[in-house]
Amino acid sequence: MIASDWPMVVLRLLHIVAGAFWVGSVFLFVLFLQPTAASIGPAGAPFMGELLGKRKLVDRIVVLGLVTVLAGLTIYWKDWHDFPSFADWLDTAFGKALTLGGLCAIAALVIGIAVTRPGVRRLLTLGRQAAESGGPPSPEVAAEIGAIQHRLKVAARVGFTLLVIAVALMATGRYL
């Protein structure tokens, strides 16, 4: 890369910084915040409501993922066009590593958008309804809350695993 290729410098900076924040946020949430809130039970609900509702943590993490993936796809497109063909690009260890890493990151982003974000919104709605009723949630609502929490826990762990794979592949791809 030459010094006059400033758009690639900006794209790489966006990709790496947003990616670090994305993976770091998911790491903190999956390994610390989510288990802590679950272990303290109902007392964790106000904290998670503030974090997920008012502060919109999931929306912010999704934006970080989008910036990371869009910048990464642009860099990927430029890198594979440095080869005679896409097949030649995929014949390299670097091309394979970035392709698989990119697919893992995209899959993690899809999980965040399609599973986590709507699940959190539904959970917040149910939590507000339960709080407004003044009493404990009905057995049906409690069962739905439990099912959503389980689905979110699994989605977070799968998404985090995919992001770890993506980071590992992208960090080592040049050296494979």
C-alpha positions as a printed NumPy array, in Angstrom:
array([[  0.   ,   0.   ,   0.   ],
       [  1.389,   3.416,  -0.91 ],
       [  0.943,   6.541,   1.193],
       [ -1.403,   8.1  ,  -1.369],
       [ -3.898,   5.248,  -0.905],
       [ -5.626,   7.119,   1.927],
       [ -9.103,   5.668,   1.253],
       [ -7.747,   2.178,   2.039],
       [ -6.067,   3.515,   5.18 ],
       [ -9.396,   4.993,   6.312],
       [-11.276,   1.787,   5.46 ],
       [ -8.778,  -0.377,   7.328],
       [ -8.911,   1.968,  10.308],
       [-12.724,   1.854,  10.341],
       [-12.701,  -1.93 ,   9.917],
       [-10.214,  -2.598,  12.7  ],
       [-11.432,  -0.021,  15.24 ],
       [-15.143,  -0.778,  14.769],
       [-14.341,  -4.506,  14.765],
       [-12.389,  -4.218,  18.027],
       [-15.292,  -2.392,  19.661],
       [-17.81 ,  -4.879,  18.192],
       [-15.981,  -7.986,  19.374],
       [-15.054,  -6.361,  22.687],
       [-18.669,  -5.385,  23.359],
       [-19.935,  -8.869,  22.581],
       [-17.137, -10.347,  24.724],
       [-18.091,  -8.188,  27.719],
       [-21.786,  -8.895,  27.284],
       [-21.522, -12.68 ,  26.777],
       [-18.881, -13.449,  29.401],
       [-19.768, -10.932,  32.119],
       [-22.966,  -8.879,  31.85 ],
       [-25.41 , -11.558,  30.727],
       [-24.273, -14.211,  33.257],
       [-24.174, -11.679,  36.101],
       [-27.699, -10.426,  35.385],
       [-28.935, -14.034,  35.196],
       [-27.261, -14.994,  38.47 ],
       [-28.808, -12.14 ,  40.453],
       [-32.256, -12.892,  39.042],
       [-35.001, -10.264,  39.167],
       [-32.612,  -7.708,  40.678],
       [-30.728,  -7.701,  37.354],
       [-33.805,  -6.672,  35.372],
       [-33.513,  -2.894,  36.028],
       [-29.827,  -2.939,  35.048],
       [-30.477,  -4.886,  31.856],
       [-33.499,  -2.684,  31.105],
       [-31.309,   0.403,  31.354],
       [-28.485,  -1.151,  29.338],
       [-30.606,  -2.69 ,  26.594],
       [-33.554,  -0.278,  26.573],
       [-32.472,   3.237,  27.393],
       [-28.844,   2.942,  26.315],
       [-29.708,   0.74 ,  23.305],
       [-26.647,  -1.48 ,  23.628],
       [-27.77 ,  -3.979,  20.991],
       [-28.479,  -1.237,  18.428],
       [-25.029,   0.227,  19.021],
       [-23.365,  -3.172,  18.696],
       [-25.246,  -3.79 ,  15.437],
       [-24.01 ,  -0.45 ,  14.068],
       [-20.44 ,  -1.413,  14.965],
       [-20.965,  -4.718,  13.173],
       [-22.36 ,  -2.993,  10.095],
       [-19.425,  -0.56 ,   9.91 ],
       [-16.975,  -3.427,  10.373],
       [-18.57 ,  -5.643,   7.731],
       [-19.133,  -2.899,   5.142],
       [-15.568,  -1.614,   5.464],
       [-14.288,  -5.201,   5.409],
       [-16.254,  -6.062,   2.283],
       [-14.84 ,  -3.018,   0.525],
       [-11.288,  -3.987,   1.49 ],
       [-11.98 ,  -7.603,   0.5  ],
       [-13.269,  -6.493,  -2.912],
       [-10.119,  -4.442,  -3.512],
       [ -7.824,  -7.255,  -2.341],
       [ -9.326,  -9.938,  -4.553],
       [ -9.2  ,  -7.612,  -7.543],
       [ -5.409,  -7.577,  -7.147],
       [ -5.542, -11.164,  -8.501],
       [ -6.283, -12.242, -12.075],
       [ -9.54 , -13.92 , -10.987],
       [-11.628, -14.672,  -7.934],
       [-10.576, -18.34 ,  -8.198],
       [ -6.916, -17.287,  -8.042],
       [ -7.698, -15.216,  -4.927],
       [ -9.396, -18.21 ,  -3.287],
       [ -6.429, -20.421,  -4.159],
       [ -4.33 , -18.45 ,  -1.676],
       [ -4.351, -19.197,   2.055],
       [ -4.889, -15.488,   2.674],
       [ -7.915, -15.391,   0.372],
       [ -9.402, -18.478,   2.017],
       [ -8.811, -17.113,   5.526],
       [-10.369, -13.74 ,   4.761],
       [-13.294, -15.356,   2.966],
       [-14.092, -17.702,   5.838],
       [-13.462, -14.978,   8.429],
       [-15.708, -12.569,   6.551],
       [-18.477, -15.154,   6.287],
       [-18.256, -15.795,  10.042],
       [-18.479, -12.06 ,  10.764],
       [-21.436, -11.664,   8.411],
       [-23.187, -14.616,  10.062],
       [-22.611, -13.059,  13.496],
       [-24.062,  -9.779,  12.233],
       [-27.11 , -11.558,  10.809],
       [-27.672, -13.231,  14.19 ],
       [-27.477,  -9.826,  15.854],
       [-29.96 ,  -8.265,  13.443],
       [-32.371, -11.19 ,  12.983],
       [-32.349, -12.827,  16.424],
       [-30.838, -10.62 ,  19.111],
       [-32.297,  -7.237,  18.216],
       [-35.941,  -8.376,  17.863],
       [-35.59 , -10.667,  20.889],
       [-34.354,  -7.82 ,  23.076],
       [-37.165,  -5.572,  21.867],
       [-39.771,  -8.215,  22.696],
       [-38.179,  -8.848,  26.081],
       [-38.236,  -5.136,  26.907],
       [-41.895,  -4.912,  25.869],
       [-42.814,  -7.854,  28.082],
       [-40.824,  -6.395,  30.955],
       [-42.634,  -3.054,  30.664],
       [-46.005,  -4.802,  30.554],
       [-45.153,  -6.818,  33.66 ],
       [-43.974,  -3.694,  35.497],
       [-47.12 ,  -1.753,  34.548],
       [-49.382,  -4.544,  35.791],
       [-47.967,  -4.095,  39.272],
       [-47.73 ,  -7.805,  39.938],
       [-45.715, -10.729,  38.751],
       [-46.097, -11.677,  35.09 ],
       [-48.66 , -14.294,  34.175],
       [-47.342, -17.844,  33.728],
       [-47.616, -17.462,  29.934],
       [-45.643, -14.201,  29.93 ],
       [-43.073, -15.641,  32.344],
       [-42.66 , -18.657,  30.055],
       [-42.221, -16.399,  27.016],
       [-39.652, -14.277,  28.877],
       [-37.719, -17.427,  29.802],
       [-37.798, -18.71 ,  26.229],
       [-36.608, -15.373,  24.843],
       [-33.81 , -15.162,  27.417],
       [-32.651, -18.659,  26.482],
       [-32.773, -17.853,  22.74 ],
       [-30.797, -14.633,  23.343],
       [-28.206, -16.471,  25.422],
       [-27.665, -19.078,  22.694],
       [-27.588, -16.435,  19.936],
       [-25.036, -14.373,  21.871],
       [-22.767, -17.374,  22.398],
       [-22.982, -18.475,  18.772],
       [-22.387, -14.917,  17.543],
       [-19.425, -14.507,  19.88 ],
       [-17.905, -17.816,  18.729],
       [-18.254, -16.746,  15.099],
       [-16.571, -13.418,  15.869],
       [-13.655, -15.133,  17.615],
       [-13.187, -17.363,  14.567],
       [-13.361, -14.319,  12.275],
       [-10.77 , -12.411,  14.292],
       [ -8.445, -15.424,  14.473],
       [ -8.638, -16.017,  10.717],
       [ -8.154, -12.38 ,   9.803],
       [ -5.287, -11.92 ,  12.242],
       [ -3.387, -14.966,  10.966],
       [ -4.515, -15.147,   7.33 ],
       [ -1.343, -13.638,   5.906],
       [  0.778, -16.186,   7.721],
       [ -1.051, -19.403,   6.884]])
